[in-house]
Amino acid sequence: MTGRLLKRAALALLAALLLLAAFAVVQFNRRPSLAPYQSLTLPTAAQKTGVRVRFAGVATLVFDDGETAWAIDGFFSRPPALRTLFGTIGPDAAVVDASLKRLGIAQLAAVVPVHSHYDHAMDAPLVAQRTGALLVGGESTLQIGRGFGLAEAQMRAVKGGDTLQLGQFSLRFIASRHSPTPFSSGEGGELITSPLKPPAHATRWREGDVWSIAVSHASGKRYLVQGSAGIVPGALSGVRADTVFLGTGTLGKKNEAYRAAYWKETVKATGAKRVIPIHWDDFMQPMLDTPLVASPYLVDDFDVVMADLQQRGRQDGIEVRLPPLFEPFDP
């Protein structure tokens, strides 16, 4: 009798696990449509002067004023899910080169990851090598550069409160937090302490320092790049921005109180008049020859994010727009 019960229990457990696995697979392949938001996409910039920005998925942004160009993150490789979860990953030189060509970028003054997870910093040393850029970040980001083989002279360490001048651009680094997820507490402390040589498992790209980056230009334009949906209450007090590039990854899984606090601490605190969501796309899907797609429901809910941002934008008189892919736009 006992053996029969154990067998039934084992079969029931196996069935439950199979159902759970099937649910996870389905949810990983279900995602919101981007069609309802196409009208929010900013037009391609017609002018050749002034600050222009190009978006290349996740939090990768290229700022360019015609004299100086520099990049946030520079992540292009986007390794697929199975390899990322169960194998080892590293920069895909062919994809990086093709992406830089698509962006029309041959030279950059700096590449600046907002933190050291692979979907932000993995490609940054290769981008720096290809474009002559400085690799800029905290010690964990520099360990990624060392593992790749970048010379120390091509890397620049920064800490909270530091300012970096790039032509007419000024970048101020403000300590921030990662969005709390099952893979990151949002409390920091996950450091890369020795050179990280790819290929390696995705978890080797630990969080490191997390930045909010306040960008100002000699023309008077001001921007905030908030790469991850984490909150440090009061950290942006005194920072002013015309436009916030707002990281929204996993924001659709947060509760109303969290989303309200995030809006208050990033958008309202800076007096911004425009919000451009970033870090909402599925970075395990390619983007060179296919349109971007939203993160799957298992990870996030882009419909919830956009409904929330648009409602708050209407209430506060703040425009919410989406960036075109690869094309220059006026931020």
Residue pairs with C-beta under 8 A, 6 or more apart in sequence:
24 298
27 296
27 297
27 298
28 81
28 296
28 298
29 296
30 296
30 297
30 298
31 282
31 293
31 294
31 295
31 296
31 297
31 302
32 294
32 297
32 301
32 302
32 303
33 294
34 291
34 292
34 293
34 294
34 302
36 306
37 306
37 322
40 320
40 321
40 322
41 321
41 322
41 323
41 324
42 276
42 321
42 322
42 323
42 324
42 329
42 330
43 324
43 329
44 324
44 327
44 328
44 329
45 52
45 327
45 328
45 329
45 330
47 330
48 66
49 66
50 65
50 66
50 219
50 221
50 330
51 63
51 64
51 65
51 217
51 219
51 221
51 330
51 331
52 63
52 64
52 65
52 328
52 329
52 330
52 331
53 61
53 62
53 63
53 64
53 323
53 328
53 329
53 330
53 331
54 61
54 62
54 64
54 103
54 326
54 327
54 328
54 329
55 61
55 278
55 323
55 324
55 325
55 326
55 329
56 62
56 76
56 99
56 102
56 103
56 287
56 325
56 326
57 75
57 76
57 78
57 281
57 283
57 287
57 292
57 325
58 73
58 75
58 119
58 120
58 278
58 279
58 281
58 283
59 72
59 73
59 75
59 114
59 120
59 225
59 227
59 228
59 245
59 247
59 278
59 279
60 71
60 72
60 73
60 74
60 75
60 76
61 71
61 72
61 73
61 225
61 245
61 278
62 69
62 70
62 71
62 72
62 103
62 105
62 108
63 69
63 70
63 71
63 72
63 169
63 215
63 223
64 328
65 167
65 168
65 169
65 217
65 219
67 167
67 168
68 109
68 166
68 167
68 168
68 169
69 105
69 107
69 108
69 109
70 108
70 109
70 110
70 111
70 112
70 133
70 166
70 169
71 105
71 108
71 110
71 111
71 112
71 127
71 133
72 111
72 112
72 113
72 114
72 213
72 225
72 227
72 245
73 111
73 112
73 113
73 114
73 120
73 121
73 124
73 227
74 108
74 111
74 113
74 123
74 124
74 127
74 128
75 118
75 119
75 120
75 121
75 122
75 123
75 124
75 283
76 92
76 95
76 96
76 99
76 100
76 123
76 127
77 89
77 90
77 91
77 92
77 95
77 96
77 122
77 123
78 95
78 283
78 284
78 285
78 286
78 287
79 89
79 92
79 284
80 284
80 285
81 284
83 89
84 118
84 202
84 284
85 202
87 201
88 198
88 199
88 200
88 201
89 118
89 122
89 198
89 199
89 200
89 201
89 202
90 122
90 198
90 199
90 200
91 122
91 123
91 125
91 126
91 148
91 198
93 126
95 286
95 288
96 123
96 126
96 127
96 130
97 130
98 288
99 288
100 106
100 127
100 130
100 131
102 288
102 326
103 326
105 131
106 131
107 131
107 132
107 133
108 127
108 128
108 131
108 132
108 133
109 133
109 134
109 166
109 167
110 133
110 134
110 135
110 136
110 156
110 164
110 166
111 124
111 127
111 128
111 131
111 133
111 134
111 135
111 136
112 136
112 137
112 164
112 171
112 211
112 213
113 120
113 121
113 124
113 137
113 141
114 120
114 210
114 211
114 213
114 225
114 227
114 228
114 247
115 121
115 140
115 141
115 178
115 207
115 208
115 209
115 210
115 211
115 227
115 228
116 137
116 138
116 140
116 141
116 144
116 192
116 205
116 206
116 207
116 208
116 209
117 178
117 184
117 205
117 206
117 207
118 202
118 204
118 205
119 283
120 227
121 137
121 141
121 144
121 205
121 208
122 144
122 198
122 205
124 135
124 137
124 141
124 144
124 145
125 135
125 144
125 145
125 147
125 148
125 149
125 150
126 148
127 133
128 134
128 135
128 145
128 150
128 154
129 148
129 150
133 154
134 154
134 155
134 156
135 141
135 142
135 145
135 150
135 154
135 155
135 156
136 155
136 156
136 158
136 164
137 157
137 158
137 208
137 209
137 211
138 157
138 158
138 159
138 208
138 209
138 211
139 157
139 191
139 192
139 208
139 209
140 191
140 192
140 206
140 207
140 208
140 209
141 192
141 208
141 209
142 155
142 157
143 192
143 193
143 194
143 195
143 196
144 192
144 196
144 205
145 154
145 155
146 152
146 155
146 195
146 196
147 195
147 196
147 197
147 198
148 197
148 198
156 164
158 164
158 173
159 173
159 209
160 173
160 174
160 175
160 209
161 172
161 173
161 174
162 172
162 173
163 170
163 171
163 172
163 173
164 170
164 171
164 173
165 171
168 217
168 218
168 219
169 215
169 216
169 217
170 215
170 216
170 217
171 213
171 214
171 215
172 213
172 214
172 215
172 216
172 239
173 211
173 213
174 211
174 212
174 213
174 214
174 235
174 236
174 239
175 209
175 210
175 211
175 212
175 232
175 235
176 210
176 211
176 212
176 226
176 228
176 230
176 232
176 235
177 186
177 187
177 188
177 210
177 228
177 230
177 231
177 232
178 184
178 186
178 188
178 207
178 210
178 228
178 230
179 186
179 228
179 229
179 230
179 247
179 249
179 250
179 251
179 254
180 186
180 230
180 250
181 250
184 190
184 207
186 230
188 207
188 209
188 210
190 206
190 207
190 208
191 206
191 207
191 208
192 204
192 205
192 206
192 208
196 204
196 205
210 227
210 228
210 230
211 227
212 224
212 225
212 226
212 227
212 232
212 235
212 236
212 239
212 266
213 224
213 225
213 227
214 222
214 223
214 224
214 236
214 239
214 241
215 222
215 223
215 224
215 225
216 222
216 223
221 242
221 331
222 240
222 241
222 242
222 243
223 241
223 242
223 243
223 244
223 245
223 331
224 236
224 239
224 241
224 243
224 244
224 245
224 266
224 270
224 272
225 245
226 244
226 245
226 246
226 247
226 266
227 245
227 247
227 278
227 279
228 247
228 249
228 279
229 246
229 247
229 248
229 249
229 250
229 251
229 254
229 262
229 279
231 258
231 261
231 262
231 265
231 266
232 265
233 261
233 265
234 265
235 265
236 265
236 266
236 269
236 270
237 269
239 269
239 270
240 270
240 271
241 270
241 271
241 272
242 272
242 273
242 274
243 272
243 273
243 274
243 275
243 276
243 331
244 266
244 267
244 270
244 272
244 274
244 275
244 276
245 276
245 278
245 331
246 266
246 267
246 275
246 276
246 277
246 278
246 309
247 277
247 278
247 279
248 277
248 278
248 279
248 280
248 300
248 302
248 305
248 309
249 279
249 280
249 295
249 300
250 299
250 300
251 258
251 259
251 262
251 300
251 304
251 305
251 308
252 300
252 301
252 302
252 303
252 304
252 305
252 308
253 299
253 300
253 301
254 262
259 308
260 312
263 309
263 312
267 275
267 312
267 316
267 318
268 316
272 318
273 317
273 318
273 319
274 318
274 319
274 320
274 321
274 331
275 309
275 313
275 318
275 319
275 320
275 321
276 320
276 321
276 322
276 323
276 331
277 305
277 306
277 309
277 320
277 322
278 323
280 294
280 295
280 300
280 302
280 305
281 287
281 292
281 293
281 294
281 295
282 292
282 293
282 294
282 295
282 296
282 299
285 292
285 293
287 325
291 325
292 325
294 300
294 302
295 302
306 320
309 320
310 320
312 318
313 319
313 320
323 329
